[in-house]
Amino acid sequence: MGIEYQKKRAKLSGFVSVEEAEGLLQWLQSAPQGALDMRDCEHLHAANLQVLMAVKPKVAAWPKDAQLDRWLRQALETTTD
């Protein structure tokens, strides 16, 4: 499904592919106060993870999938807001 961009929130859902990494970076740079909703994210390509690790955005909602949640929290070294 990918990424749905809103003014102050990007919703990542389903499988977020490598093709979406550049758009994610551009959105995060243009919306520095924006937050991510990853609740429905099932898979995140490594290119997108690299974008998140570089930008360190605010996360409004972590994935429902416990394993992905744990993996992303460790990779991003952040806390729940």
Steps between C-alpha positions, in 0.01 A plus 500: 500500500782746581488851631213748516621855555297756689597850609648401837493122489625223275316170532710194417296189436545157352828458316706818465727441202837633391330724242344701782822595679570817303144628546518427872825694532356795308187506716699480824723786386202715398301419816758498784224509762317214330447163664483142379208268550643150450216313672404306185852457363585133439837533326743786458769478232852574628522816286209647696658394827818686400292812436339469844833440671649808334208737564378361836138611458232506766302176513132547586412129475723195493418180304237264642728209409704441817812377322509793255425739787792369705736500201416858399521635854844349540616626162371851556601512868208714604212495744123502460343847494 
